[in-house]
Amino acid sequence: MNFVSSGYRADHSGADAEREVWNRLKSAFGPGDAGIAYHRYPIVDRTAGEYDREMDFLLFLRDAGAVVIECKGYQMDHVRAIEGEKWILRGTAQSSAAPYSQARDQGFKLLSHFTKEPDLMDERHNHKVSMNPLVALPNITREEWEARGFHEGPSAPPVLTADDLTPTALRERIRSLPGDGLTDDEYEAARAVLSGGQPISGERSPNLKDEATKGGLYERVKKGLNRLDEKQEEVGLQIPDGPQQIRGIAGSGKTVLMAKKAARMHAAHPEWDIALTFQTRSLYETITEKVERYYAFFTSDDADPNWEKFHVFHGWGGRKRHGLYYRIAQEAGVTPRTYGDAQDEFDDEDGNLLHSCCLEVLEEGVVQESYDAILIDEAQDFDPGFYKLCRAALRLPKRLVWAYDEAQNLQTLSAPSPTNVFGTDEAGDPVVDLRGSYEGGVQKSQIMRKAYRTPRSVLMLAHALGMGLLRDGGAVQAITTKEGWENVGYEVESGDFRKYGEPVELVRPSEHSPHPLADETAASPFATFQSFADRDDEIEWVADRIAEDVADHALAPERIMAVPLGEYWTSKQTGERLADALDARGVTANLVWEGSKDVFAEEGAVTVSRVNRAKGNQAAMVYVLGVEHVEDDSRRADLVQRRNEAFVAITRTEAWCTVTGTGDDEPVFHEIEDITRQVSWFDPALTFPAPHPDDLEREMDDGSQATTIDQFAD
């Protein structure tokens, strides 16, 4: 049994009673019970008036179905009478309540989600999942209840009194409820619905194509990725009572979780002003769609977010769409700067232009506390000024949530840890302290170590190449502790990072890369490399492979992405030459820099993008061209940034990645060949010399006090 608490609302009258019942549930059920329990599962009942809006408790068991529990902290004297479904109260803030009908209606709303899953409906379209509503009264004994006669009659509400909340009695009571259990497959299908898998995918997947082709195999990938596991689910449901940091590696589901968390906040607190912001402009449509789907899931299918209270913002914005910086600056009485204006004013200063613009607002304006929550996706791409501006624009308790992966940073060397961003006070303590948890068990800092989107061998290639672990001149950036590698899902099989230059062997357990095709022999290899002596040969070869993907492997063109590396003009020229080569083969290419910045993929066209626009987007098949540019010292970008560009490009894939390069026996080619050889075994491992921290451009252990989601305790 797993227990998911979305956080206590300690300011309401029934909080103590809810804590009592939650603790009793955790005492009654344990690891041997197949199921999950939620505290405040976010099915919002908009008909419930001003009082209760979401389930107090949902208990879901494979052999008992769904049990919806409404908790009331009433003493016996508070209940004057029960007239049908209406409870007449005295001595409380409410004069009446209908706790049983509320639990029942919320249960029916929950069942409506299961109707979208055919495996959970029988041949007569009846629900296979049973649902039983109960009212928990932890402050009333069975004797008191029956002495008033409330247990008699056909409309007597089913209740859990204090006597029913001992571990044995509670288990017996739940097990005795009417209804049938579920098969293993039915239970897994129901859990996928509860986790929010449907809002990710929308409709159910179509019938699979020929599974011998990439197109057929990729259908399995899309279906397999359309669910959240229990740990992702917990992070997405929780509402922190202050700032929260989420560190997750590429493919761990950060964007989905941020959309879910934001929609959850809006559904539970429609009066809040909420902003969800990000760096990659082409994510507008993706993020908005995910928020809409999750909000409908938490409320009702025809419900739309209140866009006057919920805002999806680009961090900076553009001429047609204002961003979060623009909005805060306006309200602070400072004229927002355009990109060109910022270049003229700040281009000679250190740091990102947006960083300088944000500091200007903080110094010259009066920032208004206009928001109750701000969530920052792609947080590694923002400098401290943006964080500080966002925090200044928040009402207490300064609910700023940011999700990041420093390996995808294309601009700076600093991970957005609280100390790096907000600094320390005069006593040397962090201004924003993310140690420990909030009331209710919501962790202030979390690490997501599992990668779902990117196959294990591809992720290991990306990490090794991005850090330069096998680079001829030594690592560029690296995690240098056993704990640090464990936080991103690896295990140190042998070696000691304190013995510099000695070999260290890393493995990545399969449970930390649960890709849908992990055990499918026909899908491998996921990562390949090819080098060429001439750029024309490289481009022609990639064009041939893409044409084969479309014609022979039934991959839709829009599910293929090509990312040319290199400085601006070189990468664009490579992309344009590839588009011409594809056109000669009857395949349409979408050069993303020629279209709207808010649109990335186009139906019927292969996406060709530089890495800065590719970030945040995915495809089934990714080709990374010009990998030799990671060692091009003539480029303005530093070595760390060039390596990060390769990492970002490779991790855009949801299945397969081919890396190519042009050159004469380039050292980086040998590096990639070595990595590819090591990670392509059934149980891949990486062996490299332990780097000395002083020899690195960046040490990637950020030192923040984080708790991995595998370590959550209720």
C-alpha positions in Angstrom: 0.0 0.0 0.0 1.3 3.4 -0.9 0.1 6.6 0.7 0.0 9.9 -1.1 -0.8 13.1 0.8 -1.2 16.3 -1.1 -0.6 18.4 2.0 -2.7 19.3 5.0 -4.8 22.4 5.0 -4.1 23.2 8.7 -6.3 26.2 8.7 -9.7 24.4 8.5 -11.7 23.1 11.4 -11.4 19.4 10.5 -7.6 19.3 10.1 -7.0 17.4 13.4 -9.7 14.8 12.6 -8.2 14.3 9.1 -4.7 13.7 10.6 -6.2 11.2 13.0 -7.9 9.2 10.2 -4.9 9.4 7.9 -2.7 8.0 10.6 -5.2 5.2 11.3 -5.3 4.3 7.6 -1.5 4.0 7.5 -1.6 1.8 10.6 -4.3 -0.5 9.2 -2.8 -1.1 5.8 0.8 -1.9 4.8 3.2 -3.2 2.2 1.2 -6.4 1.8 -1.9 -4.7 0.6 -2.2 -4.0 -3.1 -3.5 -0.5 -3.3 -3.0 3.2 -2.7 -4.5 5.7 -0.3 -4.8 9.5 -1.0 -5.3 12.3 1.4 -7.2 15.0 -0.5 -7.4 13.4 -3.9 -8.2 16.3 -6.2 -11.7 15.5 -7.6 -13.2 19.0 -7.1 -16.9 19.1 -6.5 -18.1 22.5 -7.8 -21.7 21.8 -6.5 -20.6 21.5 -2.9 -20.9 25.2 -2.2 -18.4 27.1 -0.1 -17.5 24.3 2.2 -15.9 21.0 0.9 -14.6 20.6 -2.6 -12.3 17.6 -2.8 -12.2 14.1 -1.4 -10.8 13.9 2.1 -9.6 10.4 1.5 -9.6 7.9 -1.3 -8.7 4.3 -0.6 -8.2 2.2 -3.7 -7.6 -1.5 -3.2 -7.2 -4.3 -5.8 -9.6 -6.5 -3.9 -12.0 -3.9 -2.6 -12.2 -1.2 -5.3 -12.6 2.5 -4.4 -13.6 3.7 -0.9 -14.3 7.4 -0.7 -14.2 8.7 2.9 -15.5 12.1 4.0 -14.0 13.0 7.4 -15.9 15.1 10.0 -14.4 16.2 13.4 -17.9 16.5 15.0 -18.5 15.7 18.6 -21.8 13.9 19.3 -23.4 17.1 20.6 -22.7 18.8 17.3 -25.2 16.5 15.4 -28.7 17.6 16.4 -30.5 15.4 13.8 -30.2 13.6 10.6 -33.0 14.1 8.1 -32.4 12.0 5.0 -29.1 13.1 3.6 -29.0 16.3 5.5 -27.3 16.6 8.9 -28.6 19.3 11.2 -25.8 20.8 13.2 -25.3 23.0 16.2 -22.2 24.6 17.8 -20.3 24.5 14.5 -19.6 27.0 11.7 -22.1 25.3 9.6 -25.8 24.8 10.4 -26.1 21.8 8.2 -24.0 19.4 6.1 -24.5 16.4 3.8 -21.2 14.4 4.2 -22.5 11.1 2.9 -24.0 12.5 -0.3 -20.9 14.5 -0.8 -18.7 11.4 -0.6 -21.1 9.5 -2.8 -21.2 12.3 -5.5 -17.4 12.5 -5.5 -17.2 8.8 -5.9 -19.5 8.9 -8.9 -17.3 11.7 -10.4 -14.3 9.4 -9.9 -16.1 6.5 -11.6 -16.8 8.7 -14.6 -13.0 8.7 -15.3 -13.1 4.9 -15.5 -15.7 4.9 -18.2 -12.9 6.2 -20.6 -11.0 3.0 -20.0 -12.8 0.1 -21.9 -10.9 -2.5 -19.8 -12.8 -1.2 -16.7 -16.3 -1.6 -18.2 -18.1 -4.9 -18.7 -20.0 -5.9 -21.8 -23.1 -4.1 -20.5 -21.1 -1.0 -19.9 -21.3 -1.3 -16.1 -18.3 -0.3 -14.0 -16.0 -3.1 -12.9 -14.6 -0.9 -10.2 -16.9 -0.9 -7.1 -17.3 2.3 -5.2 -18.3 2.7 -1.5 -18.7 6.1 0.3 -18.2 6.3 4.0 -18.2 9.1 6.6 -15.4 9.0 9.2 -16.2 10.3 12.7 -13.1 9.9 14.8 -14.5 11.9 17.7 -17.7 9.8 18.1 -17.9 6.3 19.5 -20.1 3.6 18.2 -22.1 3.6 21.4 -22.8 7.3 21.2 -23.9 7.0 17.6 -26.3 4.1 18.2 -27.6 5.7 21.4 -29.0 8.5 19.2 -30.5 6.0 16.8 -28.6 7.3 13.8 -27.7 3.7 12.8 -31.3 2.7 12.2 -33.5 3.0 9.1 -32.9 2.5 5.4 -31.2 5.9 4.9 -28.8 5.5 7.8 -25.4 6.7 6.6 -22.5 4.2 6.7 -20.0 5.6 9.1 -16.6 4.9 10.6 -16.7 5.7 14.3 -13.7 5.9 16.6 -14.3 2.2 17.4 -13.9 1.3 13.7 -10.6 3.0 13.4 -8.4 0.5 15.1 -6.1 -1.3 12.6 -8.0 -4.6 12.9 -11.5 -3.1 12.9 -10.7 -0.8 10.0 -9.3 -3.5 7.8 -12.3 -5.7 8.5 -14.8 -2.9 7.8 -13.2 -2.0 4.5 -12.9 -5.7 3.4 -16.6 -6.3 4.2 -17.8 -3.6 1.9 -19.9 -4.8 -1.1 -18.2 -5.2 -4.5 -15.8 -7.5 -6.4 -12.1 -7.2 -6.6 -10.1 -6.5 -9.8 -7.8 -8.6 -11.9 -4.2 -7.6 -12.1 -4.7 -6.0 -15.5 -7.8 -4.2 -14.4 -6.1 -2.9 -11.3 -3.2 -1.6 -13.4 -5.6 0.1 -15.8 -7.4 1.7 -12.9 -4.2 2.9 -11.3 -3.2 4.5 -14.6 -6.4 6.4 -14.6 -6.0 7.5 -11.0 -2.4 8.6 -11.7 -3.6 11.1 -14.4 -2.3 9.1 -17.4 -5.3 10.0 -19.4 -4.8 13.7 -19.3 -1.4 13.2 -20.8 -2.6 11.3 -23.8 -6.2 12.4 -24.3 -7.9 9.7 -26.1 -6.8 6.1 -26.0 -4.1 5.0 -28.3 -5.1 3.7 -31.8 -4.6 0.1 -32.9 -1.0 -0.6 -33.2 0.7 -0.7 -36.6 3.0 -3.5 -37.7 5.2 -3.9 -34.6 8.2 -4.9 -36.7 8.5 -1.3 -37.9 9.7 1.7 -35.9 6.2 3.2 -36.4 4.6 0.2 -34.8 7.1 0.1 -31.9 6.7 3.8 -31.3 2.9 3.3 -30.8 3.9 1.2 -27.8 6.1 3.9 -26.6 3.4 6.5 -26.7 1.0 4.3 -24.9 3.5 3.3 -22.3 4.5 6.8 -21.5 0.9 7.9 -21.0 0.9 7.2 -17.3 2.6 8.5 -14.2 4.1 6.2 -11.6 3.2 6.5 -7.9 6.2 8.8 -7.2 5.5 11.2 -10.1 1.9 11.2 -9.1 2.7 12.2 -5.5 4.9 15.2 -6.7 2.2 16.3 -9.1 -0.6 16.3 -6.5 1.2 18.0 -3.7 0.7 21.7 -3.0 3.7 23.1 -1.0 3.1 25.7 1.7 6.1 27.7 0.4 9.0 27.4 -2.1 9.8 24.0 -3.6 12.7 22.7 -5.8 12.4 19.8 -8.2 15.5 18.5 -9.8 14.9 15.9 -12.5 17.0 14.4 -15.2 16.0 14.5 -18.8 12.9 12.4 -19.5 11.8 12.3 -15.9 8.5 14.1 -16.6 9.2 17.5 -15.2 7.0 19.4 -17.6 4.1 17.1 -17.2 4.4 17.3 -13.4 4.5 21.1 -13.4 1.4 21.2 -15.6 -0.4 18.8 -13.3 0.7 20.6 -10.1 -0.4 23.9 -11.5 -3.8 22.6 -12.7 -4.2 20.9 -9.3 -3.6 24.2 -7.5 -6.1 26.0 -9.7 -8.8 23.4 -9.2 -8.3 23.3 -5.4 -7.9 27.1 -5.1 -9.7 28.9 -7.9 -9.3 32.2 -6.0 -5.5 32.0 -6.3 -3.6 33.9 -9.0 -1.2 31.4 -10.5 1.5 31.7 -13.2 3.2 28.8 -15.0 6.3 30.0 -16.9 9.0 28.5 -19.1 11.8 29.3 -21.5 11.1 27.5 -24.7 8.5 29.5 -26.6 7.3 26.5 -28.7 6.1 24.9 -25.4 3.1 27.3 -25.2 0.7 24.9 -26.9 2.0 21.8 -25.2 1.9 23.2 -21.7 -1.5 24.9 -22.2 -3.0 21.7 -23.5 -1.7 19.7 -20.6 -3.0 22.2 -18.1 -6.4 22.1 -19.7 -6.6 18.3 -19.7 -5.5 18.1 -16.1 -7.9 20.8 -15.0 -10.8 18.9 -16.7 -9.7 15.7 -15.0 -9.7 17.3 -11.6 -13.0 19.1 -12.1 -15.3 18.1 -15.0 -14.8 17.2 -18.6 -16.3 20.4 -19.9 -14.6 22.7 -17.5 -12.0 25.2 -18.7 -9.4 27.0 -16.5 -10.2 30.5 -15.5 -7.6 32.3 -17.6 -8.1 35.5 -15.6 -6.7 33.7 -12.6 -4.4 31.1 -14.3 -1.7 32.4 -16.6 0.7 30.5 -18.9 3.6 32.8 -19.6 6.9 32.7 -21.4 9.6 33.9 -19.1 10.3 37.1 -21.2 7.6 37.1 -23.9 7.4 38.6 -27.3 5.6 41.3 -29.2 2.5 39.3 -29.6 2.5 37.5 -26.2 3.6 39.2 -23.0 5.7 37.2 -20.7 5.9 37.0 -16.9 8.8 39.6 -16.7 6.8 42.0 -18.9 3.7 41.7 -16.7 5.6 42.1 -13.4 7.6 45.0 -14.7 4.5 46.8 -15.8 2.8 46.4 -12.4 6.0 47.6 -10.7 5.9 50.8 -12.7 9.0 50.0 -14.9 8.8 50.1 -18.7 9.5 46.5 -19.8 12.4 46.1 -22.2 12.3 44.4 -25.5 15.2 42.1 -26.4 16.7 44.7 -28.7 16.4 47.4 -26.1 18.0 45.1 -23.5 20.9 44.3 -25.8 21.6 48.0 -26.2 21.5 48.6 -22.5 23.0 45.5 -20.9 25.0 43.6 -23.6 28.3 44.5 -22.0 27.3 43.3 -18.5 27.8 39.9 -17.1 24.9 37.5 -17.1 21.8 36.9 -19.1 19.9 39.9 -20.6 16.7 38.8 -18.9 18.6 38.6 -15.6 19.7 42.2 -16.0 16.2 43.3 -16.9 14.8 41.6 -13.8 17.4 43.2 -11.5 16.5 46.6 -13.0 12.8 46.1 -12.0 13.8 45.0 -8.5 16.0 48.1 -8.1 13.9 50.8 -9.8 10.3 49.6 -9.4 7.9 48.6 -6.6 7.1 45.0 -7.3 3.5 44.1 -6.6 2.7 40.9 -4.8 0.2 39.8 -7.4 0.5 36.0 -7.4 -0.2 33.1 -4.9 1.9 30.6 -6.8 4.5 30.8 -9.6 5.8 27.6 -11.2 9.0 27.7 -13.3 9.7 24.9 -15.8 13.1 24.7 -17.5 14.4 26.6 -14.5 18.0 25.8 -15.5 17.7 28.3 -18.3 16.9 31.3 -16.0 19.5 33.3 -14.0 19.0 34.4 -10.4 17.4 37.8 -11.3 14.4 36.1 -12.7 13.9 33.9 -9.6 14.2 36.9 -7.4 11.7 38.9 -9.4 9.2 36.0 -9.3 9.7 35.6 -5.6 9.1 39.3 -5.0 5.9 39.1 -7.0 4.5 36.4 -4.7 2.2 36.8 -1.7 3.1 34.9 1.4 4.1 32.1 1.9 6.1 32.8 -1.3 5.0 29.6 -3.2 7.7 29.5 -5.9 8.2 26.1 -7.4 11.0 25.4 -9.9 11.9 22.3 -11.9 15.3 22.0 -13.5 18.1 19.8 -14.9 21.4 21.6 -14.9 22.7 19.2 -17.7 20.3 20.9 -20.1 21.5 24.4 -19.3 22.6 26.1 -22.5 23.6 29.4 -21.0 25.1 29.4 -17.5 27.3 27.2 -15.3 25.2 27.5 -12.1 22.6 25.1 -11.0 19.5 26.9 -9.6 20.0 25.7 -6.0 18.6 28.1 -3.4 22.0 29.2 -2.2 23.1 30.0 -5.8 19.9 31.9 -6.5 18.9 33.7 -3.3 22.1 33.7 -1.4 22.6 33.7 2.4 21.7 36.1 5.2 24.2 37.8 7.5 24.4 34.7 9.7 25.3 32.6 6.6 22.0 30.8 6.5 20.1 30.3 3.2 17.6 33.0 2.5 15.4 30.3 1.1 15.8 27.2 3.2 14.7 24.0 1.4 15.7 21.5 4.1 13.0 19.2 5.5 9.3 19.3 4.7 6.2 21.3 5.2 3.3 20.2 7.5 1.7 17.2 5.9 4.9 15.7 4.6 5.3 17.8 1.4 9.1 17.8 0.8 10.7 21.2 0.1 13.2 19.8 -2.3 12.9 16.7 -4.4 15.0 14.7 -6.9 13.5 12.7 -9.7 15.9 10.0 -10.6 13.8 7.9 -13.0 13.9 8.7 -16.8 10.9 7.4 -18.7 11.1 9.1 -22.1 14.7 8.3 -23.1 16.0 4.7 -23.4 18.7 3.7 -20.9 21.5 3.4 -23.5 20.7 6.8 -25.0 20.6 8.5 -21.7 23.9 7.0 -20.6 25.4 8.1 -23.9 24.1 11.6 -23.4 25.4 11.9 -19.8 28.9 10.5 -20.7 29.2 12.7 -23.8 27.7 15.8 -22.2 30.1 15.5 -19.3 33.1 14.4 -21.3 33.7 11.4 -19.0 35.8 9.6 -21.7 37.1 12.7 -23.4 40.7 12.6 -24.4 41.5 15.8 -22.5 39.6 14.8 -19.4 36.1 15.4 -18.2 34.6 18.8 -18.7 31.9 18.7 -16.0 31.0 15.8 -13.8 29.2 14.6 -10.7 32.0 13.7 -8.3 30.3 11.8 -5.5 28.6 8.4 -5.1 25.6 10.1 -3.7 25.4 12.5 -6.5 25.3 9.8 -9.1 22.7 7.9 -7.1 20.5 11.0 -7.1 20.3 10.8 -10.9 19.6 7.1 -11.0 23.0 5.5 -11.2 24.8 3.1 -9.0 28.6 2.9 -8.5 29.5 -0.6 -9.2 33.2 -0.3 -8.4 35.8 2.4 -7.8 36.2 5.4 -5.5 35.7 9.0 -6.6 38.3 10.1 -4.1 41.0 8.2 -6.0 41.5 10.6 -8.8 42.4 9.0 -12.1 41.4 5.5 -11.0 38.6 3.8 -12.9 35.0 4.1 -11.7 32.3 1.9 -13.1 28.7 3.1 -13.2 25.5 1.1 -14.0 22.0 2.4 -14.4 19.5 -0.1 -13.0 16.6 -0.9 -15.4 14.1 0.2 -12.8 15.4 3.8 -13.2 15.0 3.7 -16.9 11.6 1.9 -17.4 11.3 2.6 -21.1 8.4 0.8 -22.8 10.7 -0.8 -25.3 13.5 -1.7 -22.9 13.0 -5.4 -23.3 12.1 -5.4 -27.0 15.0 -6.9 -29.0 13.5 -5.7 -32.3 13.7 -2.1 -31.1 17.5 -2.1 -30.5 20.0 -0.5 -31.0 18.6 2.7 -29.6 21.9 4.7 -29.9 24.1 4.6 -33.0 27.0 6.7 -34.3 28.4 7.2 -37.8 31.3 9.4 -39.0 32.1 10.8 -42.4 35.0 12.4 -44.2 32.8 14.9 -46.0 29.8 16.9 -44.9 27.9 16.1 -48.1 28.3 12.4 -47.4 27.0 13.0 -43.8 23.9 14.9 -45.0 23.1 12.5 -47.8 23.4 9.5 -45.5 21.1 11.1 -42.9 18.6 12.0 -45.6 18.6 8.3 -46.8 18.0 7.1 -43.3 15.1 9.5 -42.7 13.5 8.5 -46.0 13.7 4.9 -44.9 12.1 5.8 -41.6 9.2 7.3 -43.4 8.8 4.8 -46.3 9.9 1.5 -44.7 9.4 2.0 -41.0 6.0 3.8 -41.1 7.2 6.7 -38.9 5.2 9.8 -39.6 7.5 12.6 -40.7 6.6 14.8 -37.8 7.9 12.1 -35.4 11.4 12.6 -36.8 13.7 15.4 -35.7 17.1 16.5 -37.0 19.3 18.7 -34.9 22.4 20.1 -36.5 25.0 21.3 -34.0 27.5 24.1 -34.4 27.4 27.9 -34.3 24.4 29.8 -35.7 25.2 30.1 -39.4 26.9 26.7 -39.7 24.0 24.8 -38.1 21.4 26.6 -40.2 23.4 25.9 -43.4 23.5 22.2 -42.4 19.8 22.2 -41.8 19.0 23.8 -45.0 21.2 21.4 -47.0 19.5 18.5 -45.2 16.0 19.9 -46.1 17.1 20.1 -49.8 18.3 16.5 -49.6 15.0 15.4 -48.1 13.0 17.2 -50.7 14.9 15.3 -53.4 13.7 12.1 -51.8 10.1 13.3 -51.6 10.2 14.1 -47.9 9.0 17.5 -46.6 11.2 19.3 -44.0 10.1 21.9 -41.5 12.9 24.4 -40.8 11.6 25.7 -37.5 13.6 29.0 -37.7 11.5 30.0 -40.7 8.1 29.7 -38.9 6.5 31.0 -35.8 8.5 30.8 -32.6 5.4 29.4 -30.9 5.2 26.4 -33.2 7.7 23.5 -33.4 6.4 20.4 -35.2 4.2 20.5 -38.3 2.2 17.5 -39.4 3.6 15.7 -42.4 7.1 17.3 -42.1 10.4 16.3 -40.6 11.4 18.8 -38.0 14.9 20.4 -38.5 15.9 22.6 -35.6 18.9 24.1 -33.9 19.3 22.9 -30.4 18.0 26.0 -28.7 14.5 25.5 -30.3 14.6 21.7 -30.0 15.0 21.9 -26.2 11.7 21.0 -24.5 10.4 19.1 -27.5 10.6 15.4 -28.4 10.5 13.0 -31.3 10.5 9.2 -31.9 13.7 9.4 -34.0 16.4 12.0 -33.5 19.4 12.6 -35.7 22.1 14.8 -34.2 24.4 16.1 -37.0 27.8 17.7 -36.7 28.9 16.3 -33.3 32.5 17.4 -34.0 31.4 20.9 -33.1 31.4 20.1 -29.4 35.2 20.4 -29.6 35.2 23.5 -31.8 37.2 26.0 -29.7 36.7 28.7 -32.3 33.1 29.0 -31.3 31.9 31.7 -28.9 30.2 29.1 -26.8 32.4 27.6 -24.0 33.2 24.0 -23.7 30.5 23.3 -21.1 27.8 24.8 -23.2 28.9 22.9 -26.3 28.8 19.6 -24.4 25.4 20.6 -22.9 24.1 21.2 -26.5 25.0 17.6 -27.4 23.3 16.3 -24.3 20.1 18.3 -25.0 20.0 17.2 -28.6 20.5 13.5 -27.8 17.8 13.5 -25.1 15.1 14.8 -27.4 14.4 11.3 -28.4 11.6 9.1 -27.1 13.1 6.0 -28.8 16.0 6.1 -31.2 19.0 8.5 -31.6 21.7 8.5 -34.3 24.7 10.8 -33.9 26.8 11.8 -36.9 29.8 13.9 -37.5 32.3 14.9 -40.2 36.0 15.0 -39.8 39.3 13.2 -40.1 39.8 10.8 -37.2 38.5 13.3 -34.7 39.1 12.4 -31.0 35.5 13.0 -30.2 34.5 10.3 -32.6 36.6 7.8 -30.7 35.1 9.0 -27.5 31.5 8.4 -28.8 32.4 5.0 -30.2 33.8 4.0 -26.9 30.7 5.2 -25.0 28.4 3.6 -27.5 30.2 0.3 -27.2 29.9 0.4 -23.4 26.2 1.3 -23.2 25.0 -1.0 -25.9 25.1 -4.2 -23.9 22.0 -5.8 -22.3 23.2 -4.6 -18.9 25.2 -1.5 -19.9 27.9 0.0 -17.7 30.2 3.1 -18.0 33.9 3.0 -16.9 35.9 6.2 -16.8 38.7 7.7 -14.7 37.5 9.5 -11.5 37.9 13.2 -12.3 39.6 15.7 -10.0 37.2 18.5 -9.1 39.9 21.1 -9.7 40.3 19.9 -13.3 36.6 20.4 -14.2 35.0 23.4 -15.8 32.0 22.7 -13.5 31.3 20.3 -10.7 27.6 19.2 -11.0 26.9 18.4 -7.3 25.0 21.5 -6.4 25.0 20.9 -2.6 21.3 21.5 -2.1 19.5 19.6 0.6 17.2 17.4 -1.5 15.2 14.4 -0.9 14.7 11.9 -3.7 11.2 10.9 -4.4 12.2 7.3 -3.7 12.8 8.4 -0.1 9.5 10.1 0.5 8.1 9.3 3.9 4.5 9.9 4.9 
